[in-house]
Amino acid sequence: MGTFYLTTAIDYSNGDPHLGHALEKVGADAIARYRRLRGDDVRFLMGMDEHSQSVIQAAARAKVTPREWVDRMAQTFADYWRRLECSNDDWIRTTEPRHVRGVVALLERIQQQRPDDLYVADYEGLYCTGCEEFKQPAQIANGHCIEHPTLELVRTKERNHFFRLSAYGQQLLERIRTGALRVEPEIRRNEVVRLLEDGLQDVSISRQRLPWGIPFPGDGEQTVYVWFDALINYLSATGFPEAGYERVWPADLHVIGKGITRFHCVIWPAMLLAARLELPREVWAHGYVQWEGTKMSKTAGTAVSLGTAIERHGADALRYFLLREVGFENDGNFTWERFDARYIADLADTFGNLVSRSLSMTVSYRDGVVPSSGPDGGDFERAAQKTLAAYGRAMDANDLQQGVALVIELATRANRYVEETAPWKLAKGKRDAELDAALANLIRTVARLVVLAAPFIPSKSEEAWNALGADRTLARVRLGDLANLNVTGWKVAKPPPLFPKPGTD
């Protein structure tokens, strides 16, 4: 059993979370839950990015101190991720002492290992307060940052500490091309490679002393630049620089949005190379959730609040929709019409209906006790086995959209099996052996589906699993158990509707 260290991007504390944040968090959570299902020892980190100029501005608008503001925001974000059933086992805030220690330690280590990589110089450029970075010409369209087109770029001139990023372009290209540092999906890898091929410029890693931030080691007039500070959270959460951090580091997977690949696939690994530390093994950069073709953003505002979306059909349904309809690779649209359609067709009529009818028939015809299926499940069992194999391949590749689609495809096939075998006719005709086989095949398939669906709809999967009367808890089931799952003798109960249709409560 291997350790799997998984992180999400830490969120800015400048406003409430939206569906774009939710996509990343539930996607990473689905990966974490799948990895536990595989038997991995998972370490899953989430958290908050709390040092930035935008936080100072947001606190001023709210007429509170930055500390009061970030405490409020951290609680808001944490509450939303609990509502969405995120199973992270660590939550880091960049104002925590453990993080400050890690930032200072990494800077000191770079100074020791590669002293020429840090120097002081003047910098002048256009600064985006939304991204908290100076913008290059390729990142500007119509005079505005392409990520935050509603904000004005601020021309800024400062004397700062710099990191010699330009020294690491070829090393990073080699690691990405050989797969030593995997950047996925391919479209994002190609973007990063082009960026590296164009050549890198050194980056400013401090700001003239802001009233809110980590003091730059050895320079009381400067504050560590928020992005340099924030990236180190992945390392400081392991206990770095204290002994034993290597038990967790390097990270197996950083899950981020496509807009911050430059930081995570170029600047962050270069920082680690300068400190002579191991690089993360993989960065996965997902697309954006869009509303009518436009990226959802805290800065620009959004037509859909996260709370309203959760309340529509529940947390599991929103998790399902984001990962099935929007997906975890390209940009995808959120609309109420598509959300409702997926909820009814996939969750209510397909998955929920299968669970309800299979358990209800077992209760009606066999007093809830699952009979033996006999030696061969036929084509239906072979289809289930193919799904198990395909699901594992998809989820190993972080293809969450395909993984959850396979669950619904098998549920659809199982509903067809119900119609083909017509257990009600077998019961009426007293064809007991055939009825036993049909019911056992259905319950085994439902049990498998519930397990496969658990990374996506964890609460409803738990509810369905409990109704199955299984011989172990859902948390103890492993992916390898499903191929030869024996459900004979389980005592099932008819569950309430997992996904009630609107107006039927």
GIDASUL-V326082 format. One record per pair of residues at least 4 apart in sequence whose C-alpha atoms are under 7 Angstrom apart, sorted by the first residue. I is the first residue (numbers start at 1). GAP is how many residues later the second one is. Records with the same first field share a line. If there is no record, write none. Layout:
# GIDASUL-V326082
I=GAP ; GAP
This chain:
# GIDASUL-V326082
1=38 ; 39 ; 40
2=38 ; 39
3=37 ; 38 ; 39
4=36 ; 37 ; 38 ; 39 ; 248
5=37 ; 38 ; 39 ; 243 ; 246 ; 247 ; 248
6=37 ; 38 ; 39 ; 245 ; 246 ; 247 ; 248
7=37 ; 38 ; 39 ; 246 ; 247 ; 248
8=17 ; 20 ; 37 ; 38 ; 246 ; 247 ; 248
9=246 ; 247
10=36 ; 37 ; 38 ; 39
11=36 ; 37 ; 38
12=36 ; 37 ; 38
13=35 ; 36 ; 37 ; 42 ; 57 ; 60
14=40 ; 41 ; 44
15=283
17=4 ; 60
18=4 ; 287 ; 288
19=4 ; 270 ; 287
20=4 ; 268 ; 269 ; 276
21=4
22=4
23=4 ; 299
24=4 ; 232
25=4
26=4 ; 60 ; 293
27=4 ; 296 ; 301
28=4 ; 227
29=4 ; 57 ; 58
30=4 ; 425 ; 426
31=4 ; 367
32=4 ; 10 ; 12
33=4 ; 422
34=4 ; 421
35=4 ; 5 ; 7
36=4 ; 5 ; 6
37=440 ; 441 ; 442
38=440 ; 441
39=439
43=46
44=44 ; 45 ; 46
45=43 ; 44 ; 45 ; 46
46=42 ; 44 ; 45 ; 46
47=44 ; 45 ; 46
48=26 ; 44 ; 45 ; 46
49=44 ; 45 ; 181
50=5 ; 20 ; 43 ; 44 ; 45
51=4 ; 161 ; 162 ; 175
52=4 ; 174
53=4 ; 76
54=4 ; 75 ; 76
55=4 ; 11
56=4 ; 10
57=4
58=4
59=4 ; 5 ; 6 ; 7 ; 10
60=4
64=4 ; 5
65=4
66=4
67=4
68=4
69=4
70=4
71=4
72=4
73=4
74=4
75=4
76=4
77=4
78=4
79=4
80=4
81=4 ; 5
82=4
83=232
84=231
92=145
94=5 ; 136 ; 139
95=4 ; 5
96=4
97=4
98=4 ; 138
99=4 ; 134 ; 137
100=4 ; 114
101=4
102=4 ; 130 ; 134 ; 138 ; 139
103=4 ; 126 ; 129
104=4 ; 113
105=4 ; 136
106=4 ; 169
107=4
108=4
109=4 ; 166
110=4 ; 5 ; 164 ; 165
111=4 ; 7
113=161 ; 162
114=160
117=46 ; 47
118=43 ; 44 ; 45 ; 46
119=42 ; 43 ; 44
120=40 ; 41 ; 42
121=38 ; 39 ; 40 ; 41
122=36 ; 37 ; 38
123=34 ; 35 ; 36 ; 37
124=32 ; 33 ; 34
125=9 ; 30 ; 31 ; 32
126=8 ; 9 ; 27 ; 28 ; 29 ; 30
127=6 ; 7 ; 8 ; 26 ; 27 ; 28 ; 29
128=4 ; 5 ; 6 ; 7 ; 17 ; 25 ; 26
129=4
130=18
135=4 ; 5
136=4
139=6 ; 7
140=4 ; 5 ; 6
141=4 ; 5
144=5 ; 7 ; 8 ; 9
145=4
150=150
158=50
160=44 ; 46 ; 47 ; 48
161=43 ; 44 ; 45
162=40 ; 41 ; 42 ; 43
163=39 ; 40 ; 41 ; 42
164=38 ; 39
165=35 ; 36 ; 37 ; 38 ; 102 ; 105
166=34 ; 35 ; 36
168=4 ; 102
169=4 ; 27 ; 30 ; 31
170=4
171=4
172=4
173=4 ; 20 ; 23
174=4
175=4 ; 5 ; 6
176=4 ; 5 ; 6 ; 7
180=101
181=99 ; 100 ; 101
182=99 ; 100 ; 101
183=5 ; 6 ; 99 ; 100 ; 101
184=4 ; 5 ; 99 ; 100 ; 101
185=4 ; 99 ; 100 ; 144
186=4
187=4
188=4 ; 97
189=4
190=4
191=4
192=4
193=4
194=4
195=4
196=4
205=19 ; 20 ; 23
206=16 ; 17 ; 18 ; 19
207=15 ; 16 ; 17 ; 18
208=13 ; 14 ; 15
209=12 ; 13 ; 14
210=13
213=10 ; 11
214=9 ; 10
215=5 ; 7 ; 8 ; 9
216=4 ; 6 ; 7 ; 8
224=4 ; 5
225=4
226=4
227=4
228=4
231=37
232=4
233=4
235=5
236=4
238=7 ; 10 ; 11
239=6
240=5
245=4
250=28 ; 29 ; 30
251=29 ; 30
252=28 ; 29 ; 30
253=27 ; 28 ; 29 ; 30
254=28 ; 29 ; 30
255=28 ; 29 ; 30
256=28 ; 29 ; 30
257=28 ; 29 ; 30
258=27 ; 28 ; 29
260=4
261=4 ; 24
262=4 ; 5
263=4 ; 5
264=4 ; 5
265=4
266=4
267=4
268=4
269=4 ; 10
270=4
271=4
272=4 ; 5 ; 6 ; 7
273=4
286=42 ; 43 ; 44
287=41 ; 42 ; 43 ; 44
288=7 ; 43 ; 44
289=6 ; 7 ; 37 ; 42 ; 43 ; 44 ; 45
290=4 ; 5 ; 6 ; 41 ; 42 ; 43 ; 44
291=4 ; 5 ; 42 ; 43 ; 44
292=41
293=40
296=6
297=4 ; 5
305=4
306=4
307=4
308=4
309=9
310=4 ; 5 ; 8
313=4
314=4
315=4
316=4 ; 141 ; 142 ; 143 ; 144
317=4 ; 26
318=4
319=4 ; 137 ; 138
320=4 ; 136 ; 137
321=4 ; 18 ; 21
322=4 ; 5
323=4 ; 5 ; 77 ; 78
324=77 ; 80 ; 81
326=5 ; 6 ; 7
327=5 ; 73 ; 74
328=72 ; 73
335=4
336=4
337=4
338=4
339=4
340=4
341=4
342=4
343=4 ; 5
344=4 ; 5 ; 157
345=4 ; 5
346=4 ; 5 ; 62
347=4 ; 5 ; 152
348=4 ; 5 ; 151 ; 152 ; 153
349=4
350=4 ; 61 ; 62
351=4 ; 57 ; 60
352=4 ; 145 ; 146 ; 147
353=4
354=4 ; 57 ; 61
355=4 ; 91
356=4 ; 138 ; 139 ; 141
357=4
358=4 ; 84 ; 85
359=4 ; 133 ; 134 ; 135
360=4 ; 134
361=4
362=4 ; 5 ; 6 ; 7 ; 8 ; 77
363=4 ; 5 ; 129 ; 130 ; 131
368=123 ; 124 ; 125
369=120 ; 121 ; 122 ; 123
370=70 ; 117 ; 118 ; 119 ; 120 ; 121
371=65 ; 69 ; 117 ; 118
372=64 ; 65 ; 68 ; 116
373=63 ; 64 ; 67 ; 68
374=63
377=4 ; 64
378=4
379=4
380=4
381=4
382=4
383=4
384=4 ; 26
385=4 ; 98
386=4
387=4 ; 19 ; 23
388=4
389=4
390=4
391=4 ; 12 ; 15
392=4
393=4
394=4 ; 5 ; 6 ; 8 ; 9
395=4 ; 5 ; 8
399=4
400=4
401=4
402=4
403=4
404=4 ; 49
405=4
406=4
407=4 ; 42 ; 45 ; 46
408=4
409=4
410=4
411=4
412=4
413=4
414=4 ; 28
415=4
416=4
417=4
418=4
421=17
422=4
423=4 ; 12 ; 15
424=4
425=4
426=4 ; 5 ; 8 ; 9
427=4 ; 5 ; 8
431=4
432=4
433=4
434=4
435=4
436=4
437=4
438=4
439=4
440=4
441=4
442=4
443=4
444=4 ; 41 ; 43
445=4
446=4
447=4 ; 18
448=4 ; 34
449=4
450=4 ; 11 ; 14 ; 15
451=10
453=4 ; 8
454=4 ; 7
457=4
458=4
459=4
460=4 ; 38
461=4
462=4 ; 12
463=4
464=4 ; 31
465=9
467=25 ; 26 ; 27 ; 28
468=22 ; 23 ; 24 ; 25
469=21 ; 22 ; 23
470=20
472=4
473=4
477=4
481=4
500=4 ; 5
